[in-house]
Amino acid sequence: MTTPQHSFLFLQGPHGPFFATLAKMLRRAGVRVWRVGFNAGDAAFWPDRASYIPFRAPQQDWGARLREILAGKQITDLVIYGDTRPIHAEAIAIARAAGITIHIFEEGYLRPYWVTYERGGANGHSRLMRMSVAEMRAALAQCEMEMPDAPPRWGDMRQHVFYGALYHGFVMLANRGYRNFRPHRALGVGAEFRLYLRRLLRMPFLSLERLIATQRIRLGGFPYHLVLLQLEHDASFRMHGPFETMSEFLDVCLKGFAEGAPRHHHLVCKAHPLDDGRVPVRREIRRLAQHYGVADRVHFVRGGKLAGLLNNARSAVTVNSTAAQQVLWRGLPLKVFGAAVYAKPEFVSTQPLPEFFAQPARPDSRAYRDYRHYLLETSQIPGGYYSARGRRQLLRQVVDLMLASEDPYDSLRSGTAAPRQQLSLVK
C-alpha cells in the first residue's frame, strides 16, 4: 500500500463529481491530492479550493508548467481520464520520463456495468493489446472464482448527458478566467453545450423513434447484420481506427454488404447511445444505401440498448466499439477494422467484408470467455462515473487498486490481487 509521502495530481476527468469524490477518499487514506483545472467546468466540479491549481496560460506553455507542478508538489502519481487528448498525451510523456505512476480511467471495456482502470495506457495503448489469450489463461490458473453476470439493472445515461450539459454550460458562461482554454474537440464549447442540452430535452422523443424502428426490425422476419456506429469525435475511432470520418466507414460497410450479403438479408446501422446529431449519420446511410442499390434492406436505429437487436442478429461489424464485447459474449461473428483490446485472432474474423457478410466465421467462444474473465479480474471495476449509486460501487474497490504497488494485471499474475466482489452487483 501507499505511504503519506505519495502525492496524486489529477488532470481532466469524467464530467461530474467523480474525480472530486475519489480525491476525498484518497485523502482519507493519507495521501496528498492536487488538481489542475483548465476551464470553469473543471473548477466547478472540484470544491476543494486549497488543492486546485488553475492553468490559464496558452497550451504551448503546458509542458513547462506541468514540470514545475510535478517538482514543486513532489508528485508521485498522475490521474487522468483518457490518454489521447493533447494535454493528457503530453502529460503522460512527461510523467513517464520522470518515473511517475500513471493512472488512467476510461469508459468500461465491458460497459455499461463496469469502468476501466489501467496504468500507463488505455484502449489502443493498453497492455491488453500486447497480451495473448494464452497469457491470460495462465494468469487465471490460480483463480477459482466464477465469472460474474452483469447486474439486471445498471446504467447512468441520463446523468451522463446531464453532467455533460452542465459542464459545457459552465465553460460557456463562466470561463472568463480561462481565456486561453481550447477544447480538445473541433466543435466549440457553445455548440457542445447546445448539443448536450438538445439531447437531454429530446430523450423522450428519441425513445419513441427508437422503439418504432426496433419494432419494424423485430417484426420484419428477415435475417440481419449489425453495424455498430461510434462517435466520430471519439478518441478510439480517431486515434485507433483507419477512417477519418464515419462516412468512410459507412461506405465500406454498405459496399461490402451490397457485394456479399444474400439478397434476403438486411443491414441494421445502430447509432452510439450518445450520438447527438453533429454528424448527419442517418442522411449518409440513406445516400449510400441508394447508391449501392440496397435502400430497401438498410435500417437505422438511433442509440438505445444493444441487447434487443443482438438477440436476432447474424453478425456485427465495427471499427473498434466496446459494444462489440456484447457481440462476442453472445458468440456472434464479429468483423473489426481498428485496433481494439478485444481484437484477438481467436474471436475476431479476418475475412474480407463481402465474404464475412456472405458466410461469417464464428468466434472461439471458450477463448472469449477466458478473455472476459481476465478483464473482470483485472481492469474492469463495477460501477459508473455519473450516477451516485455507480460512484459508490466504484469507490468500494478502485481506491485500493490505485494504492496498490502493482497494477491489476501484475497483481493477478503474482497472486497478490484482492478478491473482486463482483457478484454483489446482481443482488
TORKOL-4160 file (C-alpha; in steps of 0.2 Angstrom, whole numbers, padded with zeros to 4 digits, m for minus):
427
<pt num="1" X="0000" Y="0000" Z="0000"/>
<pt num="2" X="0005" Y="0018" Z="m0002"/>
<pt num="3" X="0013" Y="0030" Z="0011"/>
<pt num="4" X="0008" Y="0048" Z="0016"/>
<pt num="5" X="0023" Y="0053" Z="0005"/>
<pt num="6" X="0013" Y="0049" Z="m0010"/>
<pt num="7" X="0006" Y="0064" Z="m0019"/>
<pt num="8" X="m0008" Y="0062" Z="m0033"/>
<pt num="9" X="m0011" Y="0075" Z="m0047"/>
<pt num="10" X="m0027" Y="0074" Z="m0056"/>
<pt num="11" X="m0030" Y="0082" Z="m0073"/>
<pt num="12" X="m0046" Y="0081" Z="m0083"/>
<pt num="13" X="m0059" Y="0068" Z="m0078"/>
<pt num="14" X="m0077" Y="0062" Z="m0082"/>
<pt num="15" X="m0090" Y="0076" Z="m0082"/>
<pt num="16" X="m0097" Y="0077" Z="m0064"/>
<pt num="17" X="m0091" Y="0074" Z="m0047"/>
<pt num="18" X="m0082" Y="0058" Z="m0048"/>
<pt num="19" X="m0064" Y="0064" Z="m0048"/>
<pt num="20" X="m0068" Y="0075" Z="m0033"/>
<pt num="21" X="m0076" Y="0061" Z="m0023"/>
<pt num="22" X="m0061" Y="0049" Z="m0027"/>
<pt num="23" X="m0049" Y="0063" Z="m0021"/>
<pt num="24" X="m0058" Y="0064" Z="m0005"/>
<pt num="25" X="m0057" Y="0046" Z="m0001"/>
<pt num="26" X="m0038" Y="0046" Z="m0006"/>
<pt num="27" X="m0035" Y="0060" Z="0007"/>
<pt num="28" X="m0043" Y="0049" Z="0020"/>
<pt num="29" X="m0031" Y="0035" Z="0015"/>
<pt num="30" X="m0017" Y="0048" Z="0020"/>
<pt num="31" X="m0010" Y="0054" Z="0003"/>
<pt num="32" X="m0009" Y="0072" Z="m0004"/>
<pt num="33" X="m0020" Y="0076" Z="m0019"/>
<pt num="34" X="m0019" Y="0091" Z="m0031"/>
<pt num="35" X="m0030" Y="0095" Z="m0046"/>
<pt num="36" X="m0025" Y="0105" Z="m0062"/>
<pt num="37" X="m0040" Y="0114" Z="m0069"/>
<pt num="38" X="m0041" Y="0120" Z="m0087"/>
<pt num="39" X="m0058" Y="0129" Z="m0088"/>
<pt num="40" X="m0073" Y="0134" Z="m0077"/>
<pt num="41" X="m0081" Y="0116" Z="m0079"/>
<pt num="42" X="m0065" Y="0108" Z="m0071"/>
<pt num="43" X="m0066" Y="0121" Z="m0057"/>
<pt num="44" X="m0085" Y="0119" Z="m0054"/>
<pt num="45" X="m0083" Y="0100" Z="m0050"/>
<pt num="46" X="m0068" Y="0102" Z="m0038"/>
<pt num="47" X="m0074" Y="0110" Z="m0022"/>
<pt num="48" X="m0058" Y="0110" Z="m0013"/>
<pt num="49" X="m0050" Y="0127" Z="m0017"/>
<pt num="50" X="m0034" Y="0123" Z="m0007"/>
<pt num="51" X="m0029" Y="0109" Z="m0019"/>
<pt num="52" X="m0035" Y="0117" Z="m0035"/>
<pt num="53" X="m0021" Y="0123" Z="m0047"/>
<pt num="54" X="m0029" Y="0133" Z="m0062"/>
<pt num="55" X="m0019" Y="0133" Z="m0078"/>
<pt num="56" X="m0023" Y="0149" Z="m0088"/>
<pt num="57" X="m0008" Y="0150" Z="m0099"/>
<pt num="58" X="m0008" Y="0146" Z="m0118"/>
<pt num="59" X="m0007" Y="0127" Z="m0121"/>
<pt num="60" X="0011" Y="0128" Z="m0128"/>
<pt num="61" X="0016" Y="0133" Z="m0110"/>
<pt num="62" X="0008" Y="0117" Z="m0103"/>
<pt num="63" X="0023" Y="0106" Z="m0103"/>
<pt num="64" X="0034" Y="0118" Z="m0094"/>
<pt num="65" X="0020" Y="0122" Z="m0081"/>
<pt num="66" X="0017" Y="0104" Z="m0078"/>
<pt num="67" X="0036" Y="0100" Z="m0074"/>
<pt num="68" X="0035" Y="0114" Z="m0061"/>
<pt num="69" X="0020" Y="0107" Z="m0053"/>
<pt num="70" X="0027" Y="0089" Z="m0053"/>
<pt num="71" X="0043" Y="0095" Z="m0045"/>
<pt num="72" X="0035" Y="0108" Z="m0033"/>
<pt num="73" X="0022" Y="0096" Z="m0026"/>
<pt num="74" X="0033" Y="0081" Z="m0027"/>
<pt num="75" X="0020" Y="0072" Z="m0037"/>
<pt num="76" X="0022" Y="0053" Z="m0037"/>
<pt num="77" X="0005" Y="0048" Z="m0046"/>
<pt num="78" X="m0004" Y="0056" Z="m0061"/>
<pt num="79" X="m0023" Y="0053" Z="m0063"/>
<pt num="80" X="m0032" Y="0056" Z="m0079"/>
<pt num="81" X="m0047" Y="0051" Z="m0089"/>
<pt num="82" X="m0042" Y="0045" Z="m0107"/>
<pt num="83" X="m0025" Y="0046" Z="m0113"/>
<pt num="84" X="m0027" Y="0054" Z="m0131"/>
<pt num="85" X="m0032" Y="0072" Z="m0128"/>
<pt num="86" X="m0017" Y="0083" Z="m0131"/>
<pt num="87" X="m0015" Y="0089" Z="m0113"/>
<pt num="88" X="m0015" Y="0071" Z="m0107"/>
<pt num="89" X="m0004" Y="0064" Z="m0120"/>
<pt num="90" X="0009" Y="0077" Z="m0116"/>
<pt num="91" X="0007" Y="0074" Z="m0098"/>
<pt num="92" X="0009" Y="0056" Z="m0099"/>
<pt num="93" X="0026" Y="0058" Z="m0109"/>
<pt num="94" X="0032" Y="0070" Z="m0096"/>
<pt num="95" X="0026" Y="0059" Z="m0081"/>
<pt num="96" X="0033" Y="0043" Z="m0089"/>
<pt num="97" X="0050" Y="0051" Z="m0091"/>
<pt num="98" X="0050" Y="0057" Z="m0073"/>
<pt num="99" X="0046" Y="0039" Z="m0066"/>
<pt num="100" X="0028" Y="0044" Z="m0061"/>
<pt num="101" X="0014" Y="0031" Z="m0060"/>
<pt num="102" X="0001" Y="0035" Z="m0072"/>
<pt num="103" X="m0017" Y="0030" Z="m0068"/>
<pt num="104" X="m0029" Y="0030" Z="m0082"/>
<pt num="105" X="m0048" Y="0029" Z="m0081"/>
<pt num="106" X="m0059" Y="0026" Z="m0096"/>
<pt num="107" X="m0077" Y="0020" Z="m0100"/>
<pt num="108" X="m0078" Y="0002" Z="m0097"/>
<pt num="109" X="m0072" Y="m0011" Z="m0110"/>
<pt num="110" X="m0087" Y="m0021" Z="m0104"/>
<pt num="111" X="m0098" Y="m0006" Z="m0102"/>
<pt num="112" X="m0111" Y="m0001" Z="m0096"/>
<pt num="113" X="m0109" Y="m0011" Z="m0080"/>
<pt num="114" X="m0090" Y="m0008" Z="m0077"/>
<pt num="115" X="m0077" Y="0006" Z="m0079"/>
<pt num="116" X="m0059" Y="0004" Z="m0085"/>
<pt num="117" X="m0044" Y="0007" Z="m0073"/>
<pt num="118" X="m0027" Y="0004" Z="m0080"/>
<pt num="119" X="m0009" Y="0011" Z="m0078"/>
<pt num="120" X="0001" Y="0018" Z="m0092"/>
<pt num="121" X="m0011" Y="0017" Z="m0106"/>
<pt num="122" X="m0029" Y="0013" Z="m0112"/>
<pt num="123" X="m0038" Y="0007" Z="m0127"/>
<pt num="124" X="m0025" Y="0006" Z="m0141"/>
<pt num="125" X="m0011" Y="0010" Z="m0129"/>
<pt num="126" X="m0017" Y="m0003" Z="m0116"/>
<pt num="127" X="m0006" Y="m0018" Z="m0110"/>
<pt num="128" X="m0020" Y="m0029" Z="m0116"/>
<pt num="129" X="m0015" Y="m0025" Z="m0134"/>
<pt num="130" X="0001" Y="m0035" Z="m0131"/>
<pt num="131" X="m0006" Y="m0049" Z="m0122"/>
<pt num="132" X="m0012" Y="m0066" Z="m0129"/>
<pt num="133" X="m0026" Y="m0076" Z="m0123"/>
<pt num="134" X="m0014" Y="m0090" Z="m0118"/>
<pt num="135" X="m0005" Y="m0077" Z="m0106"/>
<pt num="136" X="m0022" Y="m0073" Z="m0099"/>
<pt num="137" X="m0027" Y="m0091" Z="m0096"/>
<pt num="138" X="m0010" Y="m0094" Z="m0087"/>
<pt num="139" X="m0014" Y="m0079" Z="m0075"/>
<pt num="140" X="m0031" Y="m0086" Z="m0072"/>
<pt num="141" X="m0025" Y="m0103" Z="m0067"/>
<pt num="142" X="m0025" Y="m0099" Z="m0049"/>
<pt num="143" X="m0041" Y="m0090" Z="m0049"/>
<pt num="144" X="m0056" Y="m0101" Z="m0044"/>
<pt num="145" X="m0070" Y="m0088" Z="m0043"/>
<pt num="146" X="m0084" Y="m0090" Z="m0055"/>
<pt num="147" X="m0086" Y="m0076" Z="m0068"/>
<pt num="148" X="m0100" Y="m0064" Z="m0063"/>
<pt num="149" X="m0115" Y="m0060" Z="m0073"/>
<pt num="150" X="m0120" Y="m0042" Z="m0077"/>
<pt num="151" X="m0132" Y="m0034" Z="m0065"/>
<pt num="152" X="m0150" Y="m0034" Z="m0070"/>
<pt num="153" X="m0152" Y="m0015" Z="m0069"/>
<pt num="154" X="m0137" Y="m0003" Z="m0070"/>
<pt num="155" X="m0133" Y="0012" Z="m0081"/>
<pt num="156" X="m0132" Y="0031" Z="m0080"/>
<pt num="157" X="m0136" Y="0038" Z="m0097"/>
<pt num="158" X="m0147" Y="0052" Z="m0091"/>
<pt num="159" X="m0134" Y="0058" Z="m0078"/>
<pt num="160" X="m0120" Y="0056" Z="m0091"/>
<pt num="161" X="m0130" Y="0068" Z="m0103"/>
<pt num="162" X="m0135" Y="0080" Z="m0089"/>
<pt num="163" X="m0117" Y="0082" Z="m0082"/>
<pt num="164" X="m0110" Y="0084" Z="m0100"/>
<pt num="165" X="m0123" Y="0099" Z="m0102"/>
<pt num="166" X="m0119" Y="0106" Z="m0085"/>
<pt num="167" X="m0100" Y="0105" Z="m0088"/>
<pt num="168" X="m0101" Y="0114" Z="m0105"/>
<pt num="169" X="m0113" Y="0127" Z="m0098"/>
<pt num="170" X="m0100" Y="0132" Z="m0085"/>
<pt num="171" X="m0087" Y="0133" Z="m0099"/>
<pt num="172" X="m0098" Y="0143" Z="m0110"/>
<pt num="173" X="m0105" Y="0155" Z="m0097"/>
<pt num="174" X="m0091" Y="0157" Z="m0083"/>
<pt num="175" X="m0074" Y="0154" Z="m0092"/>
<pt num="176" X="m0068" Y="0172" Z="m0091"/>
<pt num="177" X="m0053" Y="0167" Z="m0081"/>
<pt num="178" X="m0048" Y="0154" Z="m0093"/>
<pt num="179" X="m0047" Y="0164" Z="m0110"/>
<pt num="180" X="m0033" Y="0153" Z="m0117"/>
<pt num="181" X="m0043" Y="0137" Z="m0115"/>
<pt num="182" X="m0046" Y="0127" Z="m0131"/>
<pt num="183" X="m0056" Y="0111" Z="m0131"/>
<pt num="184" X="m0048" Y="0095" Z="m0137"/>
<pt num="185" X="m0063" Y="0093" Z="m0149"/>
<pt num="186" X="m0065" Y="0103" Z="m0165"/>
<pt num="187" X="m0083" Y="0109" Z="m0160"/>
<pt num="188" X="m0084" Y="0125" Z="m0150"/>
<pt num="189" X="m0090" Y="0124" Z="m0132"/>
<pt num="190" X="m0106" Y="0133" Z="m0136"/>
<pt num="191" X="m0110" Y="0121" Z="m0149"/>
<pt num="192" X="m0106" Y="0106" Z="m0137"/>
<pt num="193" X="m0117" Y="0114" Z="m0124"/>
<pt num="194" X="m0132" Y="0116" Z="m0136"/>
<pt num="195" X="m0130" Y="0098" Z="m0142"/>
<pt num="196" X="m0130" Y="0091" Z="m0124"/>
<pt num="197" X="m0145" Y="0101" Z="m0120"/>
<pt num="198" X="m0154" Y="0096" Z="m0136"/>
<pt num="199" X="m0150" Y="0078" Z="m0132"/>
<pt num="200" X="m0157" Y="0079" Z="m0115"/>
<pt num="201" X="m0173" Y="0088" Z="m0120"/>
<pt num="202" X="m0176" Y="0076" Z="m0134"/>
<pt num="203" X="m0174" Y="0060" Z="m0125"/>
<pt num="204" X="m0192" Y="0055" Z="m0123"/>
<pt num="205" X="m0195" Y="0058" Z="m0142"/>
<pt num="206" X="m0179" Y="0049" Z="m0147"/>
<pt num="207" X="m0185" Y="0034" Z="m0136"/>
<pt num="208" X="m0201" Y="0033" Z="m0146"/>
<pt num="209" X="m0192" Y="0034" Z="m0163"/>
<pt num="210" X="m0180" Y="0020" Z="m0157"/>
<pt num="211" X="m0195" Y="0009" Z="m0151"/>
<pt num="212" X="m0204" Y="0011" Z="m0168"/>
<pt num="213" X="m0188" Y="0007" Z="m0178"/>
<pt num="214" X="m0184" Y="m0008" Z="m0167"/>
<pt num="215" X="m0201" Y="m0015" Z="m0169"/>
<pt num="216" X="m0200" Y="m0014" Z="m0188"/>
<pt num="217" X="m0184" Y="m0024" Z="m0187"/>
<pt num="218" X="m0191" Y="m0036" Z="m0175"/>
<pt num="219" X="m0207" Y="m0039" Z="m0184"/>
<pt num="220" X="m0199" Y="m0039" Z="m0201"/>
<pt num="221" X="m0194" Y="m0058" Z="m0200"/>
<pt num="222" X="m0178" Y="m0055" Z="m0210"/>
<pt num="223" X="m0160" Y="m0061" Z="m0206"/>
<pt num="224" X="m0150" Y="m0045" Z="m0202"/>
<pt num="225" X="m0132" Y="m0040" Z="m0199"/>
<pt num="226" X="m0127" Y="m0025" Z="m0187"/>
<pt num="227" X="m0116" Y="m0011" Z="m0190"/>
<pt num="228" X="m0111" Y="m0004" Z="m0173"/>
<pt num="229" X="m0108" Y="0015" Z="m0175"/>
<pt num="230" X="m0097" Y="0026" Z="m0164"/>
<pt num="231" X="m0095" Y="0044" Z="m0161"/>
<pt num="232" X="m0084" Y="0052" Z="m0175"/>
<pt num="233" X="m0075" Y="0063" Z="m0162"/>
<pt num="234" X="m0072" Y="0048" Z="m0150"/>
<pt num="235" X="m0054" Y="0045" Z="m0147"/>
<pt num="236" X="m0054" Y="0027" Z="m0151"/>
<pt num="237" X="m0062" Y="0030" Z="m0168"/>
<pt num="238" X="m0050" Y="0044" Z="m0172"/>
<pt num="239" X="m0034" Y="0038" Z="m0164"/>
<pt num="240" X="m0035" Y="0019" Z="m0166"/>
<pt num="241" X="m0045" Y="0016" Z="m0182"/>
<pt num="242" X="m0041" Y="0018" Z="m0201"/>
<pt num="243" X="m0055" Y="0030" Z="m0205"/>
<pt num="244" X="m0055" Y="0049" Z="m0205"/>
<pt num="245" X="m0074" Y="0050" Z="m0204"/>
<pt num="246" X="m0089" Y="0040" Z="m0201"/>
<pt num="247" X="m0095" Y="0042" Z="m0219"/>
<pt num="248" X="m0079" Y="0032" Z="m0224"/>
<pt num="249" X="m0083" Y="0018" Z="m0213"/>
<pt num="250" X="m0101" Y="0018" Z="m0218"/>
<pt num="251" X="m0096" Y="0017" Z="m0237"/>
<pt num="252" X="m0085" Y="0002" Z="m0234"/>
<pt num="253" X="m0099" Y="m0007" Z="m0224"/>
<pt num="254" X="m0113" Y="m0004" Z="m0236"/>
<pt num="255" X="m0102" Y="m0008" Z="m0251"/>
<pt num="256" X="m0097" Y="m0024" Z="m0243"/>
<pt num="257" X="m0115" Y="m0028" Z="m0239"/>
<pt num="258" X="m0121" Y="m0025" Z="m0256"/>
<pt num="259" X="m0107" Y="m0036" Z="m0264"/>
<pt num="260" X="m0108" Y="m0051" Z="m0252"/>
<pt num="261" X="m0124" Y="m0052" Z="m0242"/>
<pt num="262" X="m0138" Y="m0064" Z="m0248"/>
<pt num="263" X="m0151" Y="m0054" Z="m0256"/>
<pt num="264" X="m0164" Y="m0058" Z="m0242"/>
<pt num="265" X="m0153" Y="m0051" Z="m0228"/>
<pt num="266" X="m0154" Y="m0034" Z="m0221"/>
<pt num="267" X="m0142" Y="m0022" Z="m0213"/>
<pt num="268" X="m0145" Y="m0013" Z="m0197"/>
<pt num="269" X="m0135" Y="0003" Z="m0193"/>
<pt num="270" X="m0136" Y="0006" Z="m0174"/>
<pt num="271" X="m0130" Y="0024" Z="m0168"/>
<pt num="272" X="m0120" Y="0026" Z="m0152"/>
<pt num="273" X="m0131" Y="0030" Z="m0137"/>
<pt num="274" X="m0123" Y="0047" Z="m0135"/>
<pt num="275" X="m0125" Y="0052" Z="m0153"/>
<pt num="276" X="m0130" Y="0070" Z="m0153"/>
<pt num="277" X="m0133" Y="0073" Z="m0172"/>
<pt num="278" X="m0117" Y="0083" Z="m0175"/>
<pt num="279" X="m0113" Y="0071" Z="m0189"/>
<pt num="280" X="m0128" Y="0068" Z="m0201"/>
<pt num="281" X="m0127" Y="0049" Z="m0200"/>
<pt num="282" X="m0145" Y="0044" Z="m0205"/>
<pt num="283" X="m0144" Y="0055" Z="m0221"/>
<pt num="284" X="m0127" Y="0047" Z="m0226"/>
<pt num="285" X="m0134" Y="0030" Z="m0223"/>
<pt num="286" X="m0149" Y="0034" Z="m0234"/>
<pt num="287" X="m0137" Y="0041" Z="m0248"/>
<pt num="288" X="m0125" Y="0026" Z="m0248"/>
<pt num="289" X="m0139" Y="0013" Z="m0247"/>
<pt num="290" X="m0147" Y="0021" Z="m0263"/>
<pt num="291" X="m0130" Y="0022" Z="m0271"/>
<pt num="292" X="m0127" Y="0004" Z="m0269"/>
<pt num="293" X="m0144" Y="m0002" Z="m0273"/>
<pt num="294" X="m0149" Y="m0009" Z="m0256"/>
<pt num="295" X="m0160" Y="0005" Z="m0249"/>
<pt num="296" X="m0175" Y="m0007" Z="m0246"/>
<pt num="297" X="m0163" Y="m0018" Z="m0235"/>
<pt num="298" X="m0154" Y="m0005" Z="m0224"/>
<pt num="299" X="m0161" Y="0002" Z="m0207"/>
<pt num="300" X="m0156" Y="0015" Z="m0195"/>
<pt num="301" X="m0158" Y="0014" Z="m0176"/>
<pt num="302" X="m0154" Y="0029" Z="m0165"/>
<pt num="303" X="m0145" Y="0024" Z="m0149"/>
<pt num="304" X="m0153" Y="0014" Z="m0135"/>
<pt num="305" X="m0148" Y="m0003" Z="m0128"/>
<pt num="306" X="m0140" Y="m0016" Z="m0140"/>
<pt num="307" X="m0146" Y="m0032" Z="m0132"/>
<pt num="308" X="m0163" Y="m0032" Z="m0141"/>
<pt num="309" X="m0155" Y="m0030" Z="m0158"/>
<pt num="310" X="m0141" Y="m0043" Z="m0154"/>
<pt num="311" X="m0154" Y="m0057" Z="m0149"/>
<pt num="312" X="m0158" Y="m0060" Z="m0168"/>
<pt num="313" X="m0143" Y="m0053" Z="m0177"/>
<pt num="314" X="m0132" Y="m0064" Z="m0188"/>
<pt num="315" X="m0116" Y="m0054" Z="m0186"/>
<pt num="316" X="m0109" Y="m0037" Z="m0182"/>
<pt num="317" X="m0096" Y="m0025" Z="m0189"/>
<pt num="318" X="m0087" Y="m0011" Z="m0181"/>
<pt num="319" X="m0072" Y="0000" Z="m0181"/>
<pt num="320" X="m0067" Y="m0004" Z="m0163"/>
<pt num="321" X="m0083" Y="0000" Z="m0152"/>
<pt num="322" X="m0083" Y="m0008" Z="m0135"/>
<pt num="323" X="m0101" Y="m0013" Z="m0139"/>
<pt num="324" X="m0093" Y="m0027" Z="m0149"/>
<pt num="325" X="m0089" Y="m0036" Z="m0132"/>
<pt num="326" X="m0108" Y="m0039" Z="m0131"/>
<pt num="327" X="m0107" Y="m0047" Z="m0148"/>
<pt num="328" X="m0093" Y="m0059" Z="m0143"/>
<pt num="329" X="m0102" Y="m0063" Z="m0127"/>
<pt num="330" X="m0116" Y="m0070" Z="m0137"/>
<pt num="331" X="m0105" Y="m0080" Z="m0148"/>
<pt num="332" X="m0109" Y="m0070" Z="m0164"/>
<pt num="333" X="m0097" Y="m0067" Z="m0178"/>
<pt num="334" X="m0088" Y="m0050" Z="m0177"/>
<pt num="335" X="m0078" Y="m0040" Z="m0190"/>
<pt num="336" X="m0066" Y="m0026" Z="m0183"/>
<pt num="337" X="m0057" Y="m0013" Z="m0193"/>
<pt num="338" X="m0047" Y="m0004" Z="m0180"/>
<pt num="339" X="m0036" Y="m0008" Z="m0165"/>
<pt num="340" X="m0046" Y="m0014" Z="m0150"/>
<pt num="341" X="m0041" Y="m0023" Z="m0134"/>
<pt num="342" X="m0053" Y="m0037" Z="m0139"/>
<pt num="343" X="m0047" Y="m0039" Z="m0157"/>
<pt num="344" X="m0038" Y="m0056" Z="m0154"/>
<pt num="345" X="m0037" Y="m0069" Z="m0168"/>
<pt num="346" X="m0046" Y="m0082" Z="m0158"/>
<pt num="347" X="m0063" Y="m0072" Z="m0159"/>
<pt num="348" X="m0062" Y="m0058" Z="m0172"/>
<pt num="349" X="m0064" Y="m0063" Z="m0191"/>
<pt num="350" X="m0051" Y="m0059" Z="m0203"/>
<pt num="351" X="m0062" Y="m0062" Z="m0219"/>
<pt num="352" X="m0064" Y="m0049" Z="m0232"/>
<pt num="353" X="m0080" Y="m0039" Z="m0228"/>
<pt num="354" X="m0091" Y="m0046" Z="m0243"/>
<pt num="355" X="m0086" Y="m0064" Z="m0238"/>
<pt num="356" X="m0090" Y="m0060" Z="m0220"/>
<pt num="357" X="m0107" Y="m0055" Z="m0224"/>
<pt num="358" X="m0109" Y="m0070" Z="m0236"/>
<pt num="359" X="m0104" Y="m0083" Z="m0223"/>
<pt num="360" X="m0096" Y="m0075" Z="m0207"/>
<pt num="361" X="m0084" Y="m0086" Z="m0196"/>
<pt num="362" X="m0089" Y="m0089" Z="m0179"/>
<pt num="363" X="m0078" Y="m0084" Z="m0164"/>
<pt num="364" X="m0070" Y="m0096" Z="m0152"/>
<pt num="365" X="m0082" Y="m0093" Z="m0138"/>
<pt num="366" X="m0072" Y="m0103" Z="m0125"/>
<pt num="367" X="m0057" Y="m0091" Z="m0128"/>
<pt num="368" X="m0068" Y="m0076" Z="m0127"/>
<pt num="369" X="m0075" Y="m0081" Z="m0110"/>
<pt num="370" X="m0057" Y="m0083" Z="m0103"/>
<pt num="371" X="m0053" Y="m0066" Z="m0110"/>
<pt num="372" X="m0068" Y="m0058" Z="m0102"/>
<pt num="373" X="m0065" Y="m0067" Z="m0086"/>
<pt num="374" X="m0047" Y="m0060" Z="m0086"/>
<pt num="375" X="m0054" Y="m0042" Z="m0088"/>
<pt num="376" X="m0066" Y="m0044" Z="m0074"/>
<pt num="377" X="m0052" Y="m0050" Z="m0063"/>
<pt num="378" X="m0041" Y="m0035" Z="m0068"/>
<pt num="379" X="m0045" Y="m0019" Z="m0076"/>
<pt num="380" X="m0064" Y="m0019" Z="m0076"/>
<pt num="381" X="m0072" Y="m0012" Z="m0060"/>
<pt num="382" X="m0090" Y="m0012" Z="m0056"/>
<pt num="383" X="m0099" Y="0004" Z="m0055"/>
<pt num="384" X="m0100" Y="0020" Z="m0065"/>
<pt num="385" X="m0095" Y="0038" Z="m0065"/>
<pt num="386" X="m0111" Y="0048" Z="m0067"/>
<pt num="387" X="m0124" Y="0041" Z="m0055"/>
<pt num="388" X="m0122" Y="0042" Z="m0036"/>
<pt num="389" X="m0125" Y="0023" Z="m0035"/>
<pt num="390" X="m0112" Y="0020" Z="m0048"/>
<pt num="391" X="m0099" Y="0030" Z="m0040"/>
<pt num="392" X="m0102" Y="0022" Z="m0023"/>
<pt num="393" X="m0100" Y="0005" Z="m0031"/>
<pt num="394" X="m0084" Y="0010" Z="m0040"/>
<pt num="395" X="m0076" Y="0018" Z="m0025"/>
<pt num="396" X="m0078" Y="0002" Z="m0015"/>
<pt num="397" X="m0064" Y="m0005" Z="m0025"/>
<pt num="398" X="m0054" Y="0007" Z="m0036"/>
<pt num="399" X="m0045" Y="0017" Z="m0022"/>
<pt num="400" X="m0037" Y="0001" Z="m0016"/>
<pt num="401" X="m0032" Y="m0003" Z="m0033"/>
<pt num="402" X="m0024" Y="0014" Z="m0035"/>
<pt num="403" X="m0014" Y="0012" Z="m0019"/>
<pt num="404" X="m0008" Y="m0005" Z="m0023"/>
<pt num="405" X="0011" Y="m0006" Z="m0028"/>
<pt num="406" X="0007" Y="m0017" Z="m0043"/>
<pt num="407" X="m0006" Y="m0013" Z="m0057"/>
<pt num="408" X="m0021" Y="m0025" Z="m0059"/>
<pt num="409" X="m0013" Y="m0036" Z="m0072"/>
<pt num="410" X="0003" Y="m0039" Z="m0062"/>
<pt num="411" X="m0006" Y="m0042" Z="m0046"/>
<pt num="412" X="m0016" Y="m0056" Z="m0054"/>
<pt num="413" X="m0001" Y="m0064" Z="m0061"/>
<pt num="414" X="0009" Y="m0063" Z="m0045"/>
<pt num="415" X="m0006" Y="m0069" Z="m0034"/>
<pt num="416" X="m0007" Y="m0053" Z="m0024"/>
<pt num="417" X="m0024" Y="m0047" Z="m0031"/>
<pt num="418" X="m0038" Y="m0044" Z="m0019"/>
<pt num="419" X="m0053" Y="m0054" Z="m0022"/>
<pt num="420" X="m0066" Y="m0045" Z="m0033"/>
<pt num="421" X="m0084" Y="m0043" Z="m0025"/>
<pt num="422" X="m0092" Y="m0043" Z="m0042"/>
<pt num="423" X="m0106" Y="m0054" Z="m0038"/>
<pt num="424" X="m0113" Y="m0041" Z="m0026"/>
<pt num="425" X="m0120" Y="m0032" Z="m0041"/>
<pt num="426" X="m0133" Y="m0045" Z="m0045"/>
<pt num="427" X="m0142" Y="m0044" Z="m0029"/>
